[in-house]
Amino acid sequence: EPSKDIYKGLEQACQYFIDILQQDAKVNIIHHEHVVSKLGKETLISRHEILVNSDDVTVEVVTQQELSEAEQQLIQVLVYQTLMVQKAINSQ
């Protein structure tokens, strides 16, 4: 089982991403097909989705308008960096 800290870190990274987006968004953090965390605007009707996959964790981002290349890269970097930092901490 991944530690709760990984999700806390991911939640913070994803919340940051939602906060700086210029549009409504919702994010689901998924572990082995179980949604472990939901952030953002729950009621958002799915228009555009991107998935960031890493090991056991998938981050699903749903937005009204399509994300730009830069925004897509940002969420990927945030997710991967968070997971890398978490792994480094956990392996000490």
C-alpha positions as CSV (number, residue, x, y, z in Angstrom):
1,E,0.0,0.0,0.0
2,P,1.4,3.4,-0.9
3,S,1.6,5.8,2.1
4,K,-1.0,8.4,2.6
5,D,1.8,11.0,2.3
6,I,2.1,10.3,-1.4
7,Y,-1.5,11.2,-1.9
8,K,-1.1,14.3,0.4
9,G,1.8,15.4,-1.8
10,L,-0.1,14.7,-5.0
11,E,-3.2,16.5,-3.7
12,Q,-1.2,19.6,-3.0
13,A,0.5,19.5,-6.4
14,C,-2.8,19.0,-8.2
15,Q,-4.6,21.7,-6.1
16,Y,-1.8,24.1,-7.0
17,F,-2.4,23.1,-10.7
18,I,-6.1,23.7,-10.4
19,D,-5.5,27.1,-8.6
20,I,-3.4,28.5,-11.4
21,L,-5.5,27.2,-14.3
22,Q,-7.7,29.9,-15.9
23,Q,-10.7,27.6,-16.0
24,D,-12.7,25.1,-14.0
25,A,-11.1,21.7,-13.6
26,K,-11.5,18.6,-11.6
27,V,-8.8,16.0,-10.8
28,N,-9.1,12.4,-9.7
29,I,-6.1,10.6,-8.2
30,I,-6.4,6.9,-8.9
31,H,-4.5,4.0,-7.4
32,H,-5.1,0.6,-9.0
33,E,-8.4,1.7,-10.4
34,H,-9.6,3.1,-7.1
35,V,-10.2,6.8,-6.8
36,V,-8.3,7.8,-3.7
37,S,-8.7,11.6,-4.0
38,K,-11.1,14.0,-5.8
39,L,-10.2,17.7,-6.2
40,G,-11.7,20.7,-7.9
41,K,-15.1,21.2,-9.4
42,E,-17.0,17.9,-8.9
43,T,-19.9,18.9,-11.0
44,L,-17.8,19.6,-14.1
45,I,-19.2,17.7,-17.1
46,S,-16.3,15.9,-18.7
47,R,-15.2,17.8,-21.8
48,H,-11.4,17.2,-22.1
49,E,-9.5,14.7,-20.1
50,I,-5.8,14.0,-19.8
51,L,-4.2,11.2,-17.9
52,V,-0.8,11.2,-16.3
53,N,0.3,7.6,-15.6
54,S,3.1,6.7,-13.2
55,D,3.7,3.3,-11.7
56,D,0.5,2.5,-9.7
57,V,-0.9,6.0,-9.8
58,T,-3.0,7.7,-12.4
59,V,-3.9,11.4,-12.3
60,E,-7.0,12.3,-14.4
61,V,-7.5,15.9,-15.2
62,V,-10.9,17.1,-16.6
63,T,-11.3,20.6,-18.0
64,Q,-13.9,22.6,-20.0
65,Q,-11.4,23.8,-22.5
66,E,-8.5,21.7,-23.8
67,L,-5.3,22.2,-21.8
68,S,-2.4,23.9,-23.6
69,E,0.9,22.0,-24.2
70,A,2.5,24.0,-21.4
71,E,-0.3,23.1,-19.0
72,Q,-0.2,19.5,-19.9
73,Q,3.6,19.5,-19.3
74,L,3.2,21.3,-16.0
75,I,0.8,18.7,-14.6
76,Q,3.0,15.9,-15.7
77,V,6.1,17.5,-14.1
78,L,4.2,18.2,-10.9
79,V,3.0,14.6,-10.7
80,Y,6.3,13.0,-11.5
81,Q,8.3,15.3,-9.3
82,T,6.0,14.7,-6.4
83,L,6.3,10.9,-6.8
84,M,10.1,11.1,-7.1
85,V,10.4,13.2,-4.0
86,Q,8.1,10.9,-2.1
87,K,10.0,7.8,-3.2
88,A,13.3,9.5,-2.1
89,I,11.8,10.3,1.3
90,N,10.4,6.9,1.8
91,S,13.6,5.1,0.9
92,Q,15.7,6.9,3.4
